[in-house]
Amino acid sequence: MKVLMVLTSHDQLGDTGLKTGFWLEEFAAPYYVFKDAGADVVVASPAGGQPPLDPKSDLPEFQTELTHRFKADPDAQRVLASTVKLDTVSHEEFDTVFYPGGHGPLWDLAESRKSIDLIESFERANKPIGFVCHAPGVLRHVKTADGEPLVKGRRVTGFTNGEEEDVQLTNVVPFLIEDEFKRQGALYEKIENWAPFVLVDGKLVTGQNPASSEEAAKALLKLAQ
Protein backbone atom coordinates (compact mmCIF):
# COMPACT_ATOMS: atom_id res chain seq x y z
CA MET A 1 0.00 0.00 0.00
CA LYS A 2 1.17 3.51 -0.77
CA VAL A 3 -0.05 6.40 1.39
CA LEU A 4 0.31 10.11 0.71
CA MET A 5 0.42 12.46 3.68
CA VAL A 6 0.02 16.20 3.01
CA LEU A 7 1.34 18.84 5.41
CA THR A 8 1.08 22.62 5.47
CA SER A 9 3.89 24.98 4.52
CA HIS A 10 2.28 27.96 6.26
CA ASP A 11 3.95 29.20 9.46
CA GLN A 12 2.26 32.53 10.29
CA LEU A 13 -0.65 32.59 12.76
CA GLY A 14 -2.64 35.33 11.06
CA ASP A 15 -1.36 38.77 12.03
CA THR A 16 -0.49 37.81 15.61
CA GLY A 17 3.22 37.61 14.94
CA LEU A 18 3.15 34.06 16.32
CA LYS A 19 4.18 30.90 14.51
CA THR A 20 1.99 28.01 13.45
CA GLY A 21 2.32 25.01 11.15
CA PHE A 22 1.40 21.35 11.48
CA TRP A 23 0.64 19.65 14.80
CA LEU A 24 3.31 17.10 15.69
CA GLU A 25 1.08 14.38 17.16
CA GLU A 26 -1.26 14.58 14.18
CA PHE A 27 1.65 13.69 11.92
CA ALA A 28 3.46 11.21 14.15
CA ALA A 29 0.52 9.03 15.16
CA PRO A 30 -0.88 8.47 11.63
CA TYR A 31 2.63 8.07 10.21
CA TYR A 32 3.27 5.12 12.49
CA VAL A 33 -0.21 3.67 11.94
CA PHE A 34 0.63 3.52 8.24
CA LYS A 35 4.26 2.43 8.61
CA ASP A 36 3.46 -0.29 11.14
CA ALA A 37 0.91 -1.67 8.67
CA GLY A 38 3.68 -2.02 6.10
CA ALA A 39 2.64 0.93 3.94
CA ASP A 40 5.00 3.02 1.87
CA VAL A 41 4.48 6.61 3.08
CA VAL A 42 5.28 9.69 1.02
CA VAL A 43 4.98 13.12 2.66
CA ALA A 44 4.25 16.21 0.57
CA SER A 45 3.80 19.93 1.25
CA PRO A 46 3.20 22.97 -0.96
CA ALA A 47 6.78 24.26 -0.63
CA GLY A 48 8.53 20.91 -0.22
CA GLY A 49 11.37 20.35 2.22
CA GLN A 50 10.96 20.79 5.97
CA PRO A 51 7.42 21.87 6.83
CA PRO A 52 6.88 24.26 9.76
CA LEU A 53 6.04 22.68 13.10
CA ASP A 54 3.54 24.46 15.32
CA PRO A 55 5.81 25.26 18.29
CA LYS A 56 3.00 24.64 20.77
CA SER A 57 2.73 21.03 19.59
CA ASP A 58 6.32 20.49 20.71
CA LEU A 59 5.57 21.46 24.33
CA PRO A 60 5.95 18.70 26.95
CA GLU A 61 2.23 18.55 27.78
CA PHE A 62 1.36 17.61 24.19
CA GLN A 63 3.81 14.74 23.82
CA THR A 64 2.61 11.16 23.42
CA GLU A 65 4.22 7.77 23.05
CA LEU A 66 4.21 8.25 19.28
CA THR A 67 5.73 11.75 19.32
CA HIS A 68 8.51 10.38 21.52
CA ARG A 69 8.95 7.53 19.04
CA PHE A 70 9.24 10.04 16.21
CA LYS A 71 11.87 12.08 18.02
CA ALA A 72 13.95 8.93 18.46
CA ASP A 73 13.53 7.89 14.81
CA PRO A 74 16.10 9.46 12.48
CA ASP A 75 14.54 7.82 9.42
CA ALA A 76 11.16 9.45 10.12
CA GLN A 77 12.85 12.78 10.77
CA ARG A 78 14.57 12.55 7.38
CA VAL A 79 11.24 11.85 5.70
CA LEU A 80 9.72 14.91 7.35
CA ALA A 81 12.70 17.12 6.51
CA SER A 82 12.50 16.26 2.81
CA THR A 83 8.83 16.42 1.88
CA VAL A 84 8.18 16.39 -1.84
CA LYS A 85 6.44 19.33 -3.49
CA LEU A 86 2.69 18.96 -3.64
CA ASP A 87 2.58 19.80 -7.34
CA THR A 88 4.69 16.73 -8.13
CA VAL A 89 2.26 14.10 -6.80
CA SER A 90 -0.79 12.49 -8.36
CA HIS A 91 -3.59 10.32 -6.99
CA GLU A 92 -2.59 7.66 -9.50
CA GLU A 93 0.53 6.87 -7.44
CA PHE A 94 -1.32 6.28 -4.15
CA ASP A 95 -4.04 4.19 -2.56
CA THR A 96 -5.12 6.88 -0.10
CA VAL A 97 -4.30 10.37 1.22
CA PHE A 98 -4.24 11.74 4.76
CA TYR A 99 -4.04 15.38 5.87
CA PRO A 100 -2.78 16.11 9.42
CA GLY A 101 -3.90 19.36 11.02
CA GLY A 102 -2.42 22.24 12.92
CA HIS A 103 -3.71 25.72 12.12
CA GLY A 104 -1.44 26.13 9.09
CA PRO A 105 -3.68 24.31 6.57
CA LEU A 106 -6.47 26.85 7.06
CA TRP A 107 -4.32 29.41 5.26
CA ASP A 108 -2.49 27.51 2.53
CA LEU A 109 -3.98 24.09 1.80
CA ALA A 110 -7.59 25.25 2.13
CA GLU A 111 -6.97 27.74 -0.70
CA SER A 112 -4.47 25.70 -2.75
CA ARG A 113 -5.79 24.84 -6.21
CA LYS A 114 -3.33 21.94 -6.34
CA SER A 115 -4.61 20.52 -3.04
CA ILE A 116 -8.24 20.98 -4.08
CA ASP A 117 -7.62 19.24 -7.41
CA LEU A 118 -5.71 16.44 -5.70
CA ILE A 119 -8.49 15.70 -3.22
CA GLU A 120 -11.07 15.82 -5.98
CA SER A 121 -9.02 13.37 -8.04
CA PHE A 122 -8.83 10.90 -5.13
CA GLU A 123 -12.59 11.26 -4.60
CA ARG A 124 -13.37 10.75 -8.30
CA ALA A 125 -11.19 7.62 -8.28
CA ASN A 126 -13.18 6.31 -5.28
CA LYS A 127 -10.08 6.23 -3.11
CA PRO A 128 -10.37 6.91 0.65
CA ILE A 129 -9.41 10.34 1.95
CA GLY A 130 -8.74 11.33 5.56
CA PHE A 131 -8.42 14.59 7.50
CA VAL A 132 -7.97 15.36 11.20
CA CYS A 133 -8.46 18.39 13.47
CA HIS A 134 -7.98 21.53 11.32
CA ALA A 135 -7.24 19.55 8.18
CA PRO A 136 -10.95 18.99 7.37
CA GLY A 137 -10.90 22.72 6.63
CA VAL A 138 -8.97 21.97 3.43
CA LEU A 139 -12.27 20.60 2.07
CA ARG A 140 -13.69 24.15 2.07
CA HIS A 141 -13.55 24.54 -1.74
CA VAL A 142 -13.55 20.86 -2.74
CA LYS A 143 -16.47 19.91 -5.01
CA THR A 144 -18.09 16.72 -6.19
CA ALA A 145 -18.25 15.91 -9.91
CA ASP A 146 -21.62 17.70 -10.12
CA GLY A 147 -20.25 20.89 -8.57
CA GLU A 148 -21.71 20.54 -5.08
CA PRO A 149 -19.57 20.95 -1.93
CA LEU A 150 -17.97 17.60 -1.16
CA VAL A 151 -19.18 17.76 2.43
CA LYS A 152 -22.80 18.59 1.57
CA GLY A 153 -25.14 16.01 3.08
CA ARG A 154 -22.25 14.02 4.55
CA ARG A 155 -21.40 13.22 8.15
CA VAL A 156 -18.22 15.11 9.00
CA THR A 157 -16.39 16.51 11.98
CA GLY A 158 -13.40 18.78 12.54
CA PHE A 159 -12.01 21.24 15.07
CA THR A 160 -15.02 22.71 16.86
CA ASN A 161 -15.97 26.31 17.57
CA GLY A 162 -15.62 25.50 21.27
CA GLU A 163 -12.11 24.13 20.83
CA GLU A 164 -11.13 27.21 18.83
CA GLU A 165 -12.47 29.34 21.69
CA ASP A 166 -10.44 27.29 24.17
CA VAL A 167 -7.22 28.15 22.33
CA GLN A 168 -8.38 31.80 21.93
CA LEU A 169 -8.02 31.85 18.15
CA THR A 170 -11.65 32.32 17.13
CA ASN A 171 -10.90 35.81 15.80
CA VAL A 172 -7.53 34.88 14.30
CA VAL A 173 -8.33 31.95 12.00
CA PRO A 174 -9.56 32.78 8.47
CA PHE A 175 -12.71 30.69 9.01
CA LEU A 176 -14.29 28.36 11.56
CA ILE A 177 -14.55 24.77 10.32
CA GLU A 178 -17.76 24.01 12.20
CA ASP A 179 -19.51 27.09 10.79
CA GLU A 180 -18.17 26.54 7.28
CA PHE A 181 -19.30 22.92 7.13
CA LYS A 182 -22.77 23.79 8.38
CA ARG A 183 -22.99 26.61 5.82
CA GLN A 184 -22.19 24.12 3.07
CA GLY A 185 -24.92 21.73 4.17
CA ALA A 186 -22.72 19.15 5.85
CA LEU A 187 -24.08 16.93 8.60
CA TYR A 188 -21.54 18.27 11.08
CA GLU A 189 -21.15 16.32 14.33
CA LYS A 190 -18.99 16.76 17.43
CA ILE A 191 -18.62 15.56 20.99
CA GLU A 192 -17.11 17.29 24.01
CA ASN A 193 -14.02 19.41 23.45
CA TRP A 194 -10.73 17.52 23.12
CA ALA A 195 -12.25 14.01 23.25
CA PRO A 196 -11.38 11.62 20.41
CA PHE A 197 -14.09 11.48 17.76
CA VAL A 198 -13.88 10.07 14.22
CA LEU A 199 -16.55 9.85 11.53
CA VAL A 200 -16.53 7.67 8.42
CA ASP A 201 -18.93 8.55 5.61
CA GLY A 202 -18.31 6.37 2.59
CA LYS A 203 -14.64 6.86 1.71
CA LEU A 204 -14.37 10.11 3.70
CA VAL A 205 -12.76 10.02 7.17
CA THR A 206 -12.68 13.04 9.48
CA GLY A 207 -11.38 13.43 13.04
CA GLN A 208 -12.34 16.20 15.44
CA ASN A 209 -9.06 17.11 17.17
CA PRO A 210 -5.50 15.96 17.95
CA ALA A 211 -6.76 13.12 20.15
CA SER A 212 -8.54 11.73 17.09
CA SER A 213 -5.50 11.41 14.83
CA GLU A 214 -4.53 7.80 15.51
CA GLU A 215 -8.09 6.48 15.22
CA ALA A 216 -8.69 8.52 12.06
CA ALA A 217 -5.60 6.98 10.48
CA LYS A 218 -6.72 3.49 11.50
CA ALA A 219 -10.16 4.09 9.98
CA LEU A 220 -8.58 5.32 6.75
CA LEU A 221 -6.23 2.35 6.62
CA LYS A 222 -9.16 -0.05 6.99
CA LEU A 223 -10.89 1.57 4.01
CA ALA A 224 -7.73 1.42 1.91
CA GLN A 225 -7.00 -2.26 2.50
TAPEGI-V482853 format. One line per field, one symbol per residue. ss: DSSP state (H for helix, E for strand, - for the rest). psi: psi as a letter, one per 30 degrees, with the letter a starting at -180 (. if undefined). Layout:
ss: ???
psi: ???
This chain:
ss: -EEEEEE----E------E--E-HHHHHHHHHHHHH---EEEEEE---E---E-HHHH-HHH--HHHHHHH--HHHHHHHH-EEEHHH--HHH--EEEE---HHHH------HHHHHHHHHHHH----EEEE--HHHHH---E-----E-----EE----HHHHHH----------HHHHHHH---EE---------EEEE--EEEE--HHHHHHHHHHHHHHH-
psi: kkkkkkllgkgkibgffllablkeefeeeeefeeefggljkkklleflajlkkjeefglefgklefeeeefgjeeeeeeefhklkegfllffflflkkjlblfeffeeeffjeeeeeeeeeeeeghkkkkkkcfeffffegkllfgglkefkgkjlalkleeeeeeghgegelflkeeeeeeegglikllalkgkkkkkkjbgkkkkeaeffeeeeeeeeeeef.
